Amino acid sequence: MTEVIAAMLFGFALIGLEAIVPGGVLGILGFFCIVFSAYLAHEAFGGWFAPSVTFLVGSLGAILMVFLQFKWLAKSRLGKSLFLSSSDDGVSNSKISPDDVLGKQGESLTDHHPEGMVSLDGKSYDAVCEDGYLPKGCKVKVTGLDDFRIRVRRL
């Protein structure tokens, strides 16, 4: 009986750690521990009743624990340090007209590895360098467009 409870508690611990360490592996291992505790109940008591009750209690306990984690952990001090509390409004290029930038010359504002920022006519654009690495301050020419970024080549 002690082995059954120990396997179930270890499964609960792994499922609890899944909230902190994402990826699904710990949750799956926790589920297998609950299944293993049902197997141990079968070995200890025989029949089908004890393993069924063990699996049912373990599964309902795991579901309840996950529910409480979503409700409690997000509001706790630990959860606030683990989860994002606000959104970040990033800046992206708006739809660029080919006539506005194609063939223009500008300057790289950042190093390109191969992606970075360029300045064209006083405006900043996200760009990818077709030559690969491009140091900051190099003169560039726009050679093409992708969805929301431009392709440049060193002059």
C-alpha positions as CSV (number, residue, x, y, z in Angstrom):
1,M,0.0,0.0,0.0
2,T,2.9,2.4,0.7
3,E,4.3,1.9,-2.7
4,V,0.9,2.7,-4.3
5,I,0.7,6.0,-2.4
6,A,4.4,6.8,-3.0
7,A,4.0,6.3,-6.8
8,M,0.8,8.4,-6.9
9,L,2.4,11.2,-4.9
10,F,5.5,11.2,-7.1
11,G,3.2,11.4,-10.1
12,F,1.4,14.4,-8.5
13,A,4.8,16.0,-7.9
14,L,5.8,15.6,-11.5
15,I,2.5,17.0,-12.7
16,G,2.9,19.9,-10.3
17,L,6.4,20.7,-11.7
18,E,5.0,20.7,-15.2
19,A,3.5,24.1,-14.4
20,I,6.9,25.6,-13.7
21,V,9.0,23.6,-16.3
22,P,7.0,23.6,-19.5
23,G,7.5,21.0,-22.3
24,G,5.0,18.2,-21.4
25,V,7.7,15.6,-20.4
26,L,7.1,15.9,-16.7
27,G,3.3,15.8,-17.1
28,I,3.6,12.6,-19.2
29,L,6.0,11.0,-16.6
30,G,3.5,12.0,-13.9
31,F,0.7,10.3,-15.8
32,F,2.8,7.1,-16.1
33,C,3.5,7.2,-12.4
34,I,-0.3,7.3,-11.8
35,V,-0.7,4.3,-14.2
36,F,2.2,2.6,-12.4
37,S,0.5,3.1,-9.0
38,A,-2.6,1.4,-10.4
39,Y,-0.4,-1.5,-11.5
40,L,1.1,-1.7,-8.0
41,A,-2.4,-1.7,-6.6
42,H,-3.2,-4.7,-8.8
43,E,-0.1,-6.5,-7.6
44,A,-0.9,-5.8,-4.0
45,F,-4.7,-6.4,-4.0
46,G,-5.4,-8.3,-7.2
47,G,-8.6,-8.0,-9.2
48,W,-9.7,-5.0,-11.0
49,F,-11.4,-2.9,-8.3
50,A,-8.4,-1.6,-6.5
51,P,-6.4,-0.6,-9.7
52,S,-9.5,1.1,-11.1
53,V,-10.1,3.1,-7.9
54,T,-6.4,3.9,-7.7
55,F,-6.3,5.2,-11.3
56,L,-9.6,7.1,-10.9
57,V,-8.4,8.8,-7.7
58,G,-5.0,9.6,-9.2
59,S,-6.5,11.0,-12.4
60,L,-9.1,13.1,-10.6
61,G,-6.4,14.3,-8.2
62,A,-4.1,15.3,-11.1
63,I,-7.0,17.1,-12.9
64,L,-7.9,19.0,-9.7
65,M,-4.2,19.9,-9.1
66,V,-3.8,21.3,-12.6
67,F,-7.0,23.3,-12.2
68,L,-5.8,24.7,-8.9
69,Q,-2.4,25.5,-10.5
70,F,-4.1,27.6,-13.2
71,K,-6.3,29.4,-10.7
72,W,-3.9,29.8,-7.8
73,L,-0.4,29.9,-9.3
74,A,-1.1,32.8,-11.7
75,K,-2.2,35.0,-8.7
76,S,0.6,33.9,-6.3
77,R,3.9,35.8,-5.8
78,L,5.7,32.8,-7.3
79,G,3.4,32.8,-10.3
80,K,3.7,36.5,-10.9
81,S,7.5,36.1,-11.2
82,L,7.1,33.1,-13.6
83,F,4.4,34.4,-15.9
84,L,4.1,37.5,-18.1
85,S,1.9,40.2,-16.5
86,S,1.6,42.5,-19.4
87,S,1.8,42.4,-23.2
88,D,4.6,44.0,-25.2
89,D,3.6,46.2,-28.1
90,G,6.3,45.6,-30.6
91,V,7.0,47.7,-33.7
92,S,6.8,46.0,-37.1
93,N,7.0,47.5,-40.6
94,S,3.7,48.3,-42.0
95,K,3.0,47.0,-45.5
96,I,5.7,48.4,-47.7
97,S,5.0,49.5,-51.3
98,P,7.6,48.3,-53.7
99,D,7.7,51.7,-55.4
100,D,8.6,53.4,-52.1
101,V,11.8,51.5,-51.4
102,L,12.9,49.3,-54.3
103,G,16.3,50.4,-55.6
104,K,16.8,53.1,-52.9
105,Q,20.1,53.5,-51.1
106,G,20.4,53.8,-47.4
107,E,22.6,53.0,-44.4
108,S,22.5,50.1,-41.9
109,L,21.6,51.2,-38.4
110,T,22.6,48.0,-36.7
111,D,24.8,45.0,-37.5
112,H,23.1,42.5,-39.7
113,H,23.5,38.8,-38.8
114,P,21.9,38.7,-41.5
115,E,18.9,40.6,-40.1
116,G,19.0,44.2,-38.8
117,M,17.7,47.7,-39.2
118,V,18.3,50.1,-42.1
119,S,17.6,53.8,-42.6
120,L,16.0,54.8,-46.0
121,D,15.1,58.5,-46.4
122,G,15.0,59.0,-42.6
123,K,12.7,56.0,-41.9
124,S,13.8,52.8,-40.2
125,Y,13.0,49.4,-41.7
126,D,13.6,45.8,-40.6
127,A,15.8,44.3,-43.3
128,V,17.7,41.2,-44.2
129,C,21.1,41.4,-45.9
130,E,21.5,39.0,-48.8
131,D,25.3,39.1,-48.3
132,G,25.0,37.7,-44.8
133,Y,26.9,39.7,-42.2
134,L,26.8,43.5,-42.6
135,P,28.4,45.9,-40.0
136,K,26.7,49.0,-38.7
137,G,27.1,52.1,-40.8
138,C,27.5,50.4,-44.2
139,K,25.8,51.8,-47.3
140,V,23.1,49.5,-48.7
141,K,20.8,49.2,-51.6
142,V,17.3,47.7,-51.5
143,T,17.1,44.7,-53.9
144,G,13.7,43.2,-53.0
145,L,10.8,42.8,-50.6
146,D,9.5,40.1,-48.4
147,D,6.2,40.4,-46.5
148,F,7.1,43.0,-43.9
149,R,10.8,43.4,-44.4
150,I,13.1,44.5,-47.2
151,R,16.1,42.7,-48.7
152,V,19.3,44.7,-49.0
153,R,22.8,44.2,-50.4
154,R,26.0,46.0,-49.5
155,L,27.1,48.8,-52.0
